[in-house]
Every structure is written in C-alpha cells, then in structure tokens.
Amino acid sequence: MQFGLWELAPHSTYHGHRHPAPEIYHVLAGQGLWTIGDTTHTVGPGSTLYTRSGVVHKMVNTGDLPLRTIWFWWAPDGRREVLTGAYEFTESAPEPTPDVPPWPVADEAPVKLY
C-alpha cells in the first residue's frame, strides 16, 4: 500500500491520466469536479472517490482554496508491479492560470485528521 497527502492549487486542473494501481481519494478540504471515466462528480470535504486500475481520471479545483486530499494505492492480489507502473497522460496539460496567486502555507490552519 502507498498513501499520502495531495493538494491541487485553486482554480487548477490535474489533467486526465491513468495508471495501473487502483486508487482512492478522500477529500479533506476544498471544492472541485472529479471525473472518473465518463462520470463527473462535484466533491467537497468528506467525499471519497474510487478509481479502478487503468481508468482515466481528472481533477479540477473550482474553489479559491487548495483542494486537499488523502490518496491510497494498493497492490491487488499482491501484484506490487502496479505500484511502480508509469502514468499515462491522456490529454495535454492545461496552461497555467496567471491570475491565481500562490496561497500562504505558513498562515493556514493545520488539517486535523481523526
């Protein structure tokens, strides 16, 4: 199993991609649109999303604050090679959004995990 914290900057897009490992994201803070295959979900704190191995997915932060999540990958049936498989991007990276200022990290309240 692998897991970590992940943030997407305000009004940013993590363009379409897929990878061999199945994945779960749990949203801690922020708002966004999450596309898995052909279905798009509106997400916010408490949303949990599952993506099967090899399925294209994309995330868009629609808010003014970072979209913060915890992500999990695991090796089905002990097949560890899925944890080191390469990402395949299925669309071009979006152009940077110049009017979005960086957010202050030091001044933000810590995320509480229970």
Jmol script that loads the backbone (N, CA, C; Angstrom):
load data "model"
ATOM      1  N   MET A   1       0.845  -1.177   0.000  1.00  0.00           N
ATOM      2  CA  MET A   1       0.000   0.000   0.000  1.00  0.00           C
ATOM      3  C   MET A   1       0.887   1.236   0.000  1.00  0.00           C
ATOM      4  N   GLN A   2       0.443   2.263  -0.688  1.00  0.00           N
ATOM      5  CA  GLN A   2       1.066   3.586  -0.656  1.00  0.00           C
ATOM      6  C   GLN A   2      -0.037   4.596  -0.384  1.00  0.00           C
ATOM      7  N   PHE A   3       0.294   5.668   0.348  1.00  0.00           N
ATOM      8  CA  PHE A   3      -0.695   6.709   0.588  1.00  0.00           C
ATOM      9  C   PHE A   3       0.031   8.013   0.880  1.00  0.00           C
ATOM     10  N   GLY A   4      -0.697   9.105   0.769  1.00  0.00           N
ATOM     11  CA  GLY A   4      -0.099  10.402   1.046  1.00  0.00           C
ATOM     12  C   GLY A   4      -1.131  11.506   1.009  1.00  0.00           C
ATOM     13  N   LEU A   5      -0.654  12.713   1.270  1.00  0.00           N
ATOM     14  CA  LEU A   5      -1.487  13.912   1.160  1.00  0.00           C
ATOM     15  C   LEU A   5      -1.264  14.510  -0.218  1.00  0.00           C
ATOM     16  N   TRP A   6      -2.309  15.090  -0.790  1.00  0.00           N
ATOM     17  CA  TRP A   6      -2.216  15.678  -2.121  1.00  0.00           C
ATOM     18  C   TRP A   6      -3.017  16.960  -2.141  1.00  0.00           C
ATOM     19  N   GLU A   7      -2.460  17.998  -2.766  1.00  0.00           N
ATOM     20  CA  GLU A   7      -3.147  19.285  -2.894  1.00  0.00           C
ATOM     21  C   GLU A   7      -3.162  19.727  -4.343  1.00  0.00           C
ATOM     22  N   LEU A   8      -4.273  20.338  -4.739  1.00  0.00           N
ATOM     23  CA  LEU A   8      -4.399  20.947  -6.052  1.00  0.00           C
ATOM     24  C   LEU A   8      -4.680  22.423  -5.826  1.00  0.00           C
ATOM     25  N   ALA A   9      -3.867  23.284  -6.422  1.00  0.00           N
ATOM     26  CA  ALA A   9      -3.968  24.731  -6.236  1.00  0.00           C
ATOM     27  C   ALA A   9      -5.337  25.250  -6.686  1.00  0.00           C
ATOM     28  N   PRO A  10      -5.759  26.386  -6.116  1.00  0.00           N
ATOM     29  CA  PRO A  10      -7.038  26.974  -6.509  1.00  0.00           C
ATOM     30  C   PRO A  10      -7.143  27.176  -8.023  1.00  0.00           C
ATOM     31  N   HIS A  11      -8.301  26.845  -8.571  1.00  0.00           N
ATOM     32  CA  HIS A  11      -8.614  27.046  -9.995  1.00  0.00           C
ATOM     33  C   HIS A  11      -7.617  26.347 -10.917  1.00  0.00           C
ATOM     34  N   SER A  12      -7.087  25.211 -10.473  1.00  0.00           N
ATOM     35  CA  SER A  12      -6.129  24.437 -11.264  1.00  0.00           C
ATOM     36  C   SER A  12      -6.742  23.116 -11.691  1.00  0.00           C
ATOM     37  N   THR A  13      -6.128  22.497 -12.692  1.00  0.00           N
ATOM     38  CA  THR A  13      -6.584  21.219 -13.216  1.00  0.00           C
ATOM     39  C   THR A  13      -5.446  20.205 -13.190  1.00  0.00           C
ATOM     40  N   TYR A  14      -5.734  19.013 -12.695  1.00  0.00           N
ATOM     41  CA  TYR A  14      -4.823  17.879 -12.831  1.00  0.00           C
ATOM     42  C   TYR A  14      -5.398  17.088 -13.996  1.00  0.00           C
ATOM     43  N   HIS A  15      -4.763  17.235 -15.160  1.00  0.00           N
ATOM     44  CA  HIS A  15      -5.335  16.731 -16.405  1.00  0.00           C
ATOM     45  C   HIS A  15      -5.462  15.211 -16.424  1.00  0.00           C
ATOM     46  N   GLY A  16      -6.269  14.743 -17.373  1.00  0.00           N
ATOM     47  CA  GLY A  16      -6.609  13.340 -17.473  1.00  0.00           C
ATOM     48  C   GLY A  16      -5.398  12.428 -17.526  1.00  0.00           C
ATOM     49  N   HIS A  17      -5.463  11.350 -16.754  1.00  0.00           N
ATOM     50  CA  HIS A  17      -4.376  10.379 -16.699  1.00  0.00           C
ATOM     51  C   HIS A  17      -4.916   9.039 -16.206  1.00  0.00           C
ATOM     52  N   ARG A  18      -4.105   8.021 -16.344  1.00  0.00           N
ATOM     53  CA  ARG A  18      -4.422   6.706 -15.804  1.00  0.00           C
ATOM     54  C   ARG A  18      -3.129   6.021 -15.391  1.00  0.00           C
ATOM     55  N   HIS A  19      -3.260   5.006 -14.549  1.00  0.00           N
ATOM     56  CA  HIS A  19      -2.107   4.258 -14.056  1.00  0.00           C
ATOM     57  C   HIS A  19      -2.570   2.871 -13.636  1.00  0.00           C
ATOM     58  N   PRO A  20      -1.644   1.932 -13.478  1.00  0.00           N
ATOM     59  CA  PRO A  20      -2.023   0.552 -13.166  1.00  0.00           C
ATOM     60  C   PRO A  20      -2.628   0.349 -11.778  1.00  0.00           C
ATOM     61  N   ALA A  21      -2.279   1.169 -10.805  1.00  0.00           N
ATOM     62  CA  ALA A  21      -2.764   0.959  -9.436  1.00  0.00           C
ATOM     63  C   ALA A  21      -4.194   1.478  -9.273  1.00  0.00           C
ATOM     64  N   PRO A  22      -5.049   0.730  -8.586  1.00  0.00           N
ATOM     65  CA  PRO A  22      -6.345   1.292  -8.210  1.00  0.00           C
ATOM     66  C   PRO A  22      -6.095   2.389  -7.180  1.00  0.00           C
ATOM     67  N   GLU A  23      -7.045   3.323  -7.044  1.00  0.00           N
ATOM     68  CA  GLU A  23      -6.794   4.498  -6.208  1.00  0.00           C
ATOM     69  C   GLU A  23      -8.063   4.966  -5.507  1.00  0.00           C
ATOM     70  N   ILE A  24      -7.896   5.400  -4.273  1.00  0.00           N
ATOM     71  CA  ILE A  24      -8.968   6.049  -3.522  1.00  0.00           C
ATOM     72  C   ILE A  24      -8.469   7.408  -3.079  1.00  0.00           C
ATOM     73  N   TYR A  25      -9.299   8.424  -3.262  1.00  0.00           N
ATOM     74  CA  TYR A  25      -9.050   9.765  -2.731  1.00  0.00           C
ATOM     75  C   TYR A  25     -10.143  10.073  -1.721  1.00  0.00           C
ATOM     76  N   HIS A  26      -9.751  10.712  -0.623  1.00  0.00           N
ATOM     77  CA  HIS A  26     -10.716  11.220   0.347  1.00  0.00           C
ATOM     78  C   HIS A  26     -10.455  12.717   0.490  1.00  0.00           C
ATOM     79  N   VAL A  27     -11.467  13.538   0.209  1.00  0.00           N
ATOM     80  CA  VAL A  27     -11.317  14.991   0.216  1.00  0.00           C
ATOM     81  C   VAL A  27     -11.385  15.515   1.652  1.00  0.00           C
ATOM     82  N   LEU A  28     -10.351  16.265   2.047  1.00  0.00           N
ATOM     83  CA  LEU A  28     -10.282  16.878   3.370  1.00  0.00           C
ATOM     84  C   LEU A  28     -10.795  18.307   3.360  1.00  0.00           C
ATOM     85  N   ALA A  29     -10.481  19.055   2.295  1.00  0.00           N
ATOM     86  CA  ALA A  29     -10.846  20.472   2.228  1.00  0.00           C
ATOM     87  C   ALA A  29     -10.903  20.897   0.769  1.00  0.00           C
ATOM     88  N   GLY A  30     -11.701  21.934   0.498  1.00  0.00           N
ATOM     89  CA  GLY A  30     -11.795  22.486  -0.844  1.00  0.00           C
ATOM     90  C   GLY A  30     -13.005  21.953  -1.600  1.00  0.00           C
ATOM     91  N   GLN A  31     -13.144  22.445  -2.829  1.00  0.00           N
ATOM     92  CA  GLN A  31     -14.266  22.087  -3.699  1.00  0.00           C
ATOM     93  C   GLN A  31     -13.723  21.766  -5.081  1.00  0.00           C
ATOM     94  N   GLY A  32     -14.369  20.873  -5.782  1.00  0.00           N
ATOM     95  CA  GLY A  32     -13.884  20.572  -7.116  1.00  0.00           C
ATOM     96  C   GLY A  32     -14.829  19.711  -7.919  1.00  0.00           C
ATOM     97  N   LEU A  33     -14.364  19.410  -9.120  1.00  0.00           N
ATOM     98  CA  LEU A  33     -15.031  18.478 -10.029  1.00  0.00           C
ATOM     99  C   LEU A  33     -14.064  17.332 -10.267  1.00  0.00           C
ATOM    100  N   TRP A  34     -14.553  16.118 -10.125  1.00  0.00           N
ATOM    101  CA  TRP A  34     -13.715  14.931 -10.238  1.00  0.00           C
ATOM    102  C   TRP A  34     -14.320  14.058 -11.309  1.00  0.00           C
ATOM    103  N   THR A  35     -13.582  13.807 -12.372  1.00  0.00           N
ATOM    104  CA  THR A  35     -14.077  12.964 -13.455  1.00  0.00           C
ATOM    105  C   THR A  35     -13.387  11.610 -13.388  1.00  0.00           C
ATOM    106  N   ILE A  36     -14.182  10.560 -13.386  1.00  0.00           N
ATOM    107  CA  ILE A  36     -13.689   9.186 -13.408  1.00  0.00           C
ATOM    108  C   ILE A  36     -14.381   8.511 -14.574  1.00  0.00           C
ATOM    109  N   GLY A  37     -13.605   8.147 -15.587  1.00  0.00           N
ATOM    110  CA  GLY A  37     -14.213   7.603 -16.799  1.00  0.00           C
ATOM    111  C   GLY A  37     -15.064   8.669 -17.450  1.00  0.00           C
ATOM    112  N   ASP A  38     -16.350   8.394 -17.653  1.00  0.00           N
ATOM    113  CA  ASP A  38     -17.268   9.342 -18.287  1.00  0.00           C
ATOM    114  C   ASP A  38     -18.171  10.075 -17.292  1.00  0.00           C
ATOM    115  N   THR A  39     -17.913   9.910 -15.995  1.00  0.00           N
ATOM    116  CA  THR A  39     -18.773  10.497 -14.977  1.00  0.00           C
ATOM    117  C   THR A  39     -18.032  11.569 -14.196  1.00  0.00           C
ATOM    118  N   THR A  40     -18.651  12.745 -14.037  1.00  0.00           N
ATOM    119  CA  THR A  40     -18.060  13.837 -13.266  1.00  0.00           C
ATOM    120  C   THR A  40     -18.868  14.040 -11.992  1.00  0.00           C
ATOM    121  N   HIS A  41     -18.147  14.154 -10.879  1.00  0.00           N
ATOM    122  CA  HIS A  41     -18.746  14.325  -9.559  1.00  0.00           C
ATOM    123  C   HIS A  41     -18.347  15.681  -8.994  1.00  0.00           C
ATOM    124  N   THR A  42     -19.255  16.356  -8.310  1.00  0.00           N
ATOM    125  CA  THR A  42     -18.915  17.539  -7.529  1.00  0.00           C
ATOM    126  C   THR A  42     -18.445  17.034  -6.171  1.00  0.00           C
ATOM    127  N   VAL A  43     -17.252  17.489  -5.729  1.00  0.00           N
ATOM    128  CA  VAL A  43     -16.681  16.978  -4.483  1.00  0.00           C
ATOM    129  C   VAL A  43     -16.413  18.101  -3.499  1.00  0.00           C
ATOM    130  N   GLY A  44     -16.369  17.739  -2.249  1.00  0.00           N
ATOM    131  CA  GLY A  44     -16.046  18.638  -1.154  1.00  0.00           C
ATOM    132  C   GLY A  44     -15.599  17.811   0.032  1.00  0.00           C
ATOM    133  N   PRO A  45     -15.370  18.444   1.186  1.00  0.00           N
ATOM    134  CA  PRO A  45     -14.913  17.715   2.367  1.00  0.00           C
ATOM    135  C   PRO A  45     -15.814  16.518   2.685  1.00  0.00           C
ATOM    136  N   GLY A  46     -15.178  15.371   2.882  1.00  0.00           N
ATOM    137  CA  GLY A  46     -15.919  14.143   3.170  1.00  0.00           C
ATOM    138  C   GLY A  46     -16.178  13.269   1.958  1.00  0.00           C
ATOM    139  N   SER A  47     -15.988  13.787   0.741  1.00  0.00           N
ATOM    140  CA  SER A  47     -16.182  12.973  -0.467  1.00  0.00           C
ATOM    141  C   SER A  47     -15.077  11.925  -0.558  1.00  0.00           C
ATOM    142  N   THR A  48     -15.447  10.717  -0.953  1.00  0.00           N
ATOM    143  CA  THR A  48     -14.476   9.646  -1.179  1.00  0.00           C
ATOM    144  C   THR A  48     -14.719   9.098  -2.570  1.00  0.00           C
ATOM    145  N   LEU A  49     -13.638   8.969  -3.338  1.00  0.00           N
ATOM    146  CA  LEU A  49     -13.747   8.547  -4.738  1.00  0.00           C
ATOM    147  C   LEU A  49     -12.826   7.367  -5.003  1.00  0.00           C
ATOM    148  N   TYR A  50     -13.339   6.396  -5.740  1.00  0.00           N
ATOM    149  CA  TYR A  50     -12.585   5.203  -6.096  1.00  0.00           C
ATOM    150  C   TYR A  50     -12.379   5.166  -7.605  1.00  0.00           C
ATOM    151  N   THR A  51     -11.141   4.910  -8.021  1.00  0.00           N
ATOM    152  CA  THR A  51     -10.814   4.769  -9.438  1.00  0.00           C
ATOM    153  C   THR A  51     -10.185   3.392  -9.643  1.00  0.00           C
ATOM    154  N   ARG A  52     -10.802   2.586 -10.502  1.00  0.00           N
ATOM    155  CA  ARG A  52     -10.248   1.262 -10.824  1.00  0.00           C
ATOM    156  C   ARG A  52      -8.946   1.395 -11.600  1.00  0.00           C
ATOM    157  N   SER A  53      -8.169   0.368 -11.563  1.00  0.00           N
ATOM    158  CA  SER A  53      -6.919   0.288 -12.305  1.00  0.00           C
ATOM    159  C   SER A  53      -7.156   0.606 -13.783  1.00  0.00           C
ATOM    160  N   GLY A  54      -6.333   1.500 -14.335  1.00  0.00           N
ATOM    161  CA  GLY A  54      -6.380   1.808 -15.762  1.00  0.00           C
ATOM    162  C   GLY A  54      -7.478   2.739 -16.217  1.00  0.00           C
ATOM    163  N   VAL A  55      -8.315   3.244 -15.313  1.00  0.00           N
ATOM    164  CA  VAL A  55      -9.410   4.134 -15.700  1.00  0.00           C
ATOM    165  C   VAL A  55      -8.922   5.582 -15.703  1.00  0.00           C
ATOM    166  N   VAL A  56      -9.258   6.318 -16.755  1.00  0.00           N
ATOM    167  CA  VAL A  56      -8.851   7.725 -16.870  1.00  0.00           C
ATOM    168  C   VAL A  56      -9.603   8.549 -15.838  1.00  0.00           C
ATOM    169  N   HIS A  57      -8.868   9.436 -15.155  1.00  0.00           N
ATOM    170  CA  HIS A  57      -9.482  10.337 -14.196  1.00  0.00           C
ATOM    171  C   HIS A  57      -8.805  11.702 -14.246  1.00  0.00           C
ATOM    172  N   LYS A  58      -9.562  12.723 -13.796  1.00  0.00           N
ATOM    173  CA  LYS A  58      -9.144  14.123 -13.903  1.00  0.00           C
ATOM    174  C   LYS A  58      -9.752  14.887 -12.731  1.00  0.00           C
ATOM    175  N   MET A  59      -9.007  15.867 -12.212  1.00  0.00           N
ATOM    176  CA  MET A  59      -9.489  16.657 -11.095  1.00  0.00           C
ATOM    177  C   MET A  59      -9.399  18.143 -11.432  1.00  0.00           C
ATOM    178  N   VAL A  60     -10.414  18.912 -11.046  1.00  0.00           N
ATOM    179  CA  VAL A  60     -10.436  20.356 -11.256  1.00  0.00           C
ATOM    180  C   VAL A  60     -10.794  21.016  -9.935  1.00  0.00           C
ATOM    181  N   ASN A  61      -9.947  21.921  -9.445  1.00  0.00           N
ATOM    182  CA  ASN A  61     -10.254  22.686  -8.242  1.00  0.00           C
ATOM    183  C   ASN A  61     -11.089  23.880  -8.680  1.00  0.00           C
ATOM    184  N   THR A  62     -12.339  23.937  -8.243  1.00  0.00           N
ATOM    185  CA  THR A  62     -13.239  25.014  -8.642  1.00  0.00           C
ATOM    186  C   THR A  62     -13.290  26.140  -7.609  1.00  0.00           C
ATOM    187  N   GLY A  63     -12.529  26.003  -6.531  1.00  0.00           N
ATOM    188  CA  GLY A  63     -12.602  26.979  -5.449  1.00  0.00           C
ATOM    189  C   GLY A  63     -11.416  27.912  -5.366  1.00  0.00           C
ATOM    190  N   ASP A  64     -11.478  28.783  -4.358  1.00  0.00           N
ATOM    191  CA  ASP A  64     -10.425  29.766  -4.114  1.00  0.00           C
ATOM    192  C   ASP A  64      -9.380  29.274  -3.120  1.00  0.00           C
ATOM    193  N   LEU A  65      -9.549  28.071  -2.593  1.00  0.00           N
ATOM    194  CA  LEU A  65      -8.613  27.482  -1.638  1.00  0.00           C
ATOM    195  C   LEU A  65      -8.079  26.172  -2.206  1.00  0.00           C
ATOM    196  N   PRO A  66      -6.965  25.670  -1.670  1.00  0.00           N
ATOM    197  CA  PRO A  66      -6.458  24.378  -2.150  1.00  0.00           C
ATOM    198  C   PRO A  66      -7.473  23.258  -1.952  1.00  0.00           C
ATOM    199  N   LEU A  67      -7.489  22.331  -2.887  1.00  0.00           N
ATOM    200  CA  LEU A  67      -8.274  21.104  -2.763  1.00  0.00           C
ATOM    201  C   LEU A  67      -7.314  20.087  -2.136  1.00  0.00           C
ATOM    202  N   ARG A  68      -7.583  19.691  -0.893  1.00  0.00           N
ATOM    203  CA  ARG A  68      -6.680  18.808  -0.146  1.00  0.00           C
ATOM    204  C   ARG A  68      -7.311  17.433   0.004  1.00  0.00           C
ATOM    205  N   THR A  69      -6.496  16.416  -0.242  1.00  0.00           N
ATOM    206  CA  THR A  69      -6.989  15.039  -0.166  1.00  0.00           C
ATOM    207  C   THR A  69      -5.943  14.125   0.455  1.00  0.00           C
ATOM    208  N   ILE A  70      -6.413  12.953   0.842  1.00  0.00           N
ATOM    209  CA  ILE A  70      -5.540  11.817   1.148  1.00  0.00           C
ATOM    210  C   ILE A  70      -5.754  10.831   0.017  1.00  0.00           C
ATOM    211  N   TRP A  71      -4.676  10.244  -0.514  1.00  0.00           N
ATOM    212  CA  TRP A  71      -4.806   9.246  -1.577  1.00  0.00           C
ATOM    213  C   TRP A  71      -4.236   7.910  -1.104  1.00  0.00           C
ATOM    214  N   PHE A  72      -4.774   6.821  -1.658  1.00  0.00           N
ATOM    215  CA  PHE A  72      -4.331   5.460  -1.332  1.00  0.00           C
ATOM    216  C   PHE A  72      -4.175   4.658  -2.617  1.00  0.00           C
ATOM    217  N   TRP A  73      -3.071   3.958  -2.734  1.00  0.00           N
ATOM    218  CA  TRP A  73      -2.875   2.950  -3.782  1.00  0.00           C
ATOM    219  C   TRP A  73      -2.612   1.627  -3.085  1.00  0.00           C
ATOM    220  N   TRP A  74      -2.971   0.531  -3.716  1.00  0.00           N
ATOM    221  CA  TRP A  74      -2.650  -0.778  -3.169  1.00  0.00           C
ATOM    222  C   TRP A  74      -2.381  -1.740  -4.311  1.00  0.00           C
ATOM    223  N   ALA A  75      -1.826  -2.894  -3.950  1.00  0.00           N
ATOM    224  CA  ALA A  75      -1.445  -3.911  -4.930  1.00  0.00           C
ATOM    225  C   ALA A  75      -2.451  -5.060  -4.873  1.00  0.00           C
ATOM    226  N   PRO A  76      -3.436  -5.066  -5.775  1.00  0.00           N
ATOM    227  CA  PRO A  76      -4.410  -6.160  -5.763  1.00  0.00           C
ATOM    228  C   PRO A  76      -3.722  -7.515  -5.911  1.00  0.00           C
ATOM    229  N   ASP A  77      -4.147  -8.454  -5.115  1.00  0.00           N
ATOM    230  CA  ASP A  77      -3.603  -9.815  -5.147  1.00  0.00           C
ATOM    231  C   ASP A  77      -2.087  -9.834  -4.950  1.00  0.00           C
ATOM    232  N   GLY A  78      -1.535  -8.814  -4.290  1.00  0.00           N
ATOM    233  CA  GLY A  78      -0.102  -8.764  -4.033  1.00  0.00           C
ATOM    234  C   GLY A  78       0.756  -8.424  -5.244  1.00  0.00           C
ATOM    235  N   ARG A  79       0.141  -7.961  -6.326  1.00  0.00           N
ATOM    236  CA  ARG A  79       0.882  -7.634  -7.555  1.00  0.00           C
ATOM    237  C   ARG A  79       1.547  -6.261  -7.406  1.00  0.00           C
ATOM    238  N   ARG A  80       2.702  -6.221  -6.778  1.00  0.00           N
ATOM    239  CA  ARG A  80       3.388  -4.975  -6.458  1.00  0.00           C
ATOM    240  C   ARG A  80       3.785  -4.149  -7.675  1.00  0.00           C
ATOM    241  N   GLU A  81       3.884  -4.769  -8.829  1.00  0.00           N
ATOM    242  CA  GLU A  81       4.290  -4.026 -10.026  1.00  0.00           C
ATOM    243  C   GLU A  81       3.320  -2.891 -10.356  1.00  0.00           C
ATOM    244  N   VAL A  82       2.067  -2.975  -9.913  1.00  0.00           N
ATOM    245  CA  VAL A  82       1.118  -1.890 -10.203  1.00  0.00           C
ATOM    246  C   VAL A  82       1.491  -0.609  -9.461  1.00  0.00           C
ATOM    247  N   LEU A  83       2.257  -0.734  -8.367  1.00  0.00           N
ATOM    248  CA  LEU A  83       2.644   0.438  -7.592  1.00  0.00           C
ATOM    249  C   LEU A  83       3.770   1.226  -8.252  1.00  0.00           C
ATOM    250  N   THR A  84       4.457   0.620  -9.190  1.00  0.00           N
ATOM    251  CA  THR A  84       5.564   1.303  -9.867  1.00  0.00           C
ATOM    252  C   THR A  84       5.269   1.558 -11.343  1.00  0.00           C
ATOM    253  N   GLY A  85       4.056   1.259 -11.775  1.00  0.00           N
ATOM    254  CA  GLY A  85       3.681   1.460 -13.173  1.00  0.00           C
ATOM    255  C   GLY A  85       3.655   2.932 -13.549  1.00  0.00           C
ATOM    256  N   ALA A  86       3.942   3.209 -14.790  1.00  0.00           N
ATOM    257  CA  ALA A  86       4.016   4.587 -15.281  1.00  0.00           C
ATOM    258  C   ALA A  86       2.627   5.198 -15.464  1.00  0.00           C
ATOM    259  N   TYR A  87       2.559   6.517 -15.223  1.00  0.00           N
ATOM    260  CA  TYR A  87       1.358   7.286 -15.535  1.00  0.00           C
ATOM    261  C   TYR A  87       1.256   7.428 -17.045  1.00  0.00           C
ATOM    262  N   GLU A  88       0.053   7.404 -17.544  1.00  0.00           N
ATOM    263  CA  GLU A  88      -0.188   7.742 -18.948  1.00  0.00           C
ATOM    264  C   GLU A  88      -1.120   8.947 -18.953  1.00  0.00           C
ATOM    265  N   PHE A  89      -0.630  10.084 -19.416  1.00  0.00           N
ATOM    266  CA  PHE A  89      -1.475  11.262 -19.522  1.00  0.00           C
ATOM    267  C   PHE A  89      -2.281  11.155 -20.799  1.00  0.00           C
ATOM    268  N   THR A  90      -3.585  11.372 -20.684  1.00  0.00           N
ATOM    269  CA  THR A  90      -4.499  11.168 -21.803  1.00  0.00           C
ATOM    270  C   THR A  90      -4.960  12.475 -22.436  1.00  0.00           C
ATOM    271  N   GLU A  91      -4.467  13.594 -21.917  1.00  0.00           N
ATOM    272  CA  GLU A  91      -4.739  14.901 -22.503  1.00  0.00           C
ATOM    273  C   GLU A  91      -3.578  15.818 -22.172  1.00  0.00           C
ATOM    274  N   SER A  92      -3.461  16.894 -22.895  1.00  0.00           N
ATOM    275  CA  SER A  92      -2.373  17.844 -22.680  1.00  0.00           C
ATOM    276  C   SER A  92      -2.571  18.579 -21.362  1.00  0.00           C
ATOM    277  N   ALA A  93      -1.444  18.965 -20.761  1.00  0.00           N
ATOM    278  CA  ALA A  93      -1.503  19.745 -19.524  1.00  0.00           C
ATOM    279  C   ALA A  93      -2.138  21.097 -19.818  1.00  0.00           C
ATOM    280  N   PRO A  94      -2.970  21.588 -18.900  1.00  0.00           N
ATOM    281  CA  PRO A  94      -3.585  22.906 -19.116  1.00  0.00           C
ATOM    282  C   PRO A  94      -2.552  24.015 -18.994  1.00  0.00           C
ATOM    283  N   GLU A  95      -2.841  25.134 -19.616  1.00  0.00           N
ATOM    284  CA  GLU A  95      -1.988  26.311 -19.490  1.00  0.00           C
ATOM    285  C   GLU A  95      -2.066  26.837 -18.063  1.00  0.00           C
ATOM    286  N   PRO A  96      -0.959  27.361 -17.522  1.00  0.00           N
ATOM    287  CA  PRO A  96      -1.013  27.942 -16.180  1.00  0.00           C
ATOM    288  C   PRO A  96      -1.991  29.109 -16.137  1.00  0.00           C
ATOM    289  N   THR A  97      -2.603  29.295 -14.983  1.00  0.00           N
ATOM    290  CA  THR A  97      -3.537  30.397 -14.783  1.00  0.00           C
ATOM    291  C   THR A  97      -2.788  31.534 -14.096  1.00  0.00           C
ATOM    292  N   PRO A  98      -2.420  32.590 -14.828  1.00  0.00           N
ATOM    293  CA  PRO A  98      -1.566  33.638 -14.256  1.00  0.00           C
ATOM    294  C   PRO A  98      -2.241  34.486 -13.193  1.00  0.00           C
ATOM    295  N   ASP A  99      -3.568  34.544 -13.160  1.00  0.00           N
ATOM    296  CA  ASP A  99      -4.248  35.413 -12.204  1.00  0.00           C
ATOM    297  C   ASP A  99      -4.508  34.742 -10.857  1.00  0.00           C
ATOM    298  N   VAL A 100      -4.006  33.524 -10.652  1.00  0.00           N
ATOM    299  CA  VAL A 100      -4.190  32.837  -9.380  1.00  0.00           C
ATOM    300  C   VAL A 100      -2.930  33.010  -8.547  1.00  0.00           C
ATOM    301  N   PRO A 101      -3.019  33.784  -7.456  1.00  0.00           N
ATOM    302  CA  PRO A 101      -1.840  33.975  -6.616  1.00  0.00           C
ATOM    303  C   PRO A 101      -1.539  32.720  -5.798  1.00  0.00           C
ATOM    304  N   PRO A 102      -0.277  32.519  -5.412  1.00  0.00           N
ATOM    305  CA  PRO A 102       0.028  31.376  -4.550  1.00  0.00           C
ATOM    306  C   PRO A 102      -0.628  31.569  -3.190  1.00  0.00           C
ATOM    307  N   TRP A 103      -1.020  30.490  -2.549  1.00  0.00           N
ATOM    308  CA  TRP A 103      -1.653  30.610  -1.244  1.00  0.00           C
ATOM    309  C   TRP A 103      -0.588  30.530  -0.153  1.00  0.00           C
ATOM    310  N   PRO A 104      -0.814  31.204   0.975  1.00  0.00           N
ATOM    311  CA  PRO A 104       0.164  31.160   2.063  1.00  0.00           C
ATOM    312  C   PRO A 104       0.076  29.840   2.822  1.00  0.00           C
ATOM    313  N   VAL A 105       1.181  29.138   2.900  1.00  0.00           N
ATOM    314  CA  VAL A 105       1.196  27.851   3.580  1.00  0.00           C
ATOM    315  C   VAL A 105       1.336  28.043   5.080  1.00  0.00           C
ATOM    316  N   ALA A 106       2.235  28.914   5.512  1.00  0.00           N
ATOM    317  CA  ALA A 106       2.521  29.087   6.947  1.00  0.00           C
ATOM    318  C   ALA A 106       1.331  29.621   7.733  1.00  0.00           C
ATOM    319  N   ASP A 107       0.465  30.390   7.101  1.00  0.00           N
ATOM    320  CA  ASP A 107      -0.646  31.018   7.823  1.00  0.00           C
ATOM    321  C   ASP A 107      -1.890  30.148   7.891  1.00  0.00           C
ATOM    322  N   GLU A 108      -1.891  29.035   7.223  1.00  0.00           N
ATOM    323  CA  GLU A 108      -3.079  28.194   7.194  1.00  0.00           C
ATOM    324  C   GLU A 108      -3.177  27.328   8.432  1.00  0.00           C
ATOM    325  N   ALA A 109      -4.388  27.066   8.864  1.00  0.00           N
ATOM    326  CA  ALA A 109      -4.614  26.166   9.974  1.00  0.00           C
ATOM    327  C   ALA A 109      -4.276  24.737   9.546  1.00  0.00           C
ATOM    328  N   PRO A 110      -3.674  23.945  10.420  1.00  0.00           N
ATOM    329  CA  PRO A 110      -3.358  22.558  10.038  1.00  0.00           C
ATOM    330  C   PRO A 110      -4.627  21.755   9.812  1.00  0.00           C
ATOM    331  N   VAL A 111      -4.519  20.772   8.946  1.00  0.00           N
ATOM    332  CA  VAL A 111      -5.631  19.855   8.691  1.00  0.00           C
ATOM    333  C   VAL A 111      -5.677  18.860   9.839  1.00  0.00           C
ATOM    334  N   LYS A 112      -6.829  18.691  10.442  1.00  0.00           N
ATOM    335  CA  LYS A 112      -6.980  17.732  11.537  1.00  0.00           C
ATOM    336  C   LYS A 112      -7.421  16.392  10.985  1.00  0.00           C
ATOM    337  N   LEU A 113      -6.709  15.353  11.340  1.00  0.00           N
ATOM    338  CA  LEU A 113      -7.059  14.002  10.944  1.00  0.00           C
ATOM    339  C   LEU A 113      -7.485  13.239  12.195  1.00  0.00           C
ATOM    340  N   TYR A 114      -8.635  12.609  12.126  1.00  0.00           N
ATOM    341  CA  TYR A 114      -9.154  11.910  13.299  1.00  0.00           C
ATOM    342  C   TYR A 114      -9.146  10.423  13.068  1.00  0.00           C
TER     343      TYR A 114
END
end "model"
wireframe off; spacefill off
backbone 0.3
color backbone group
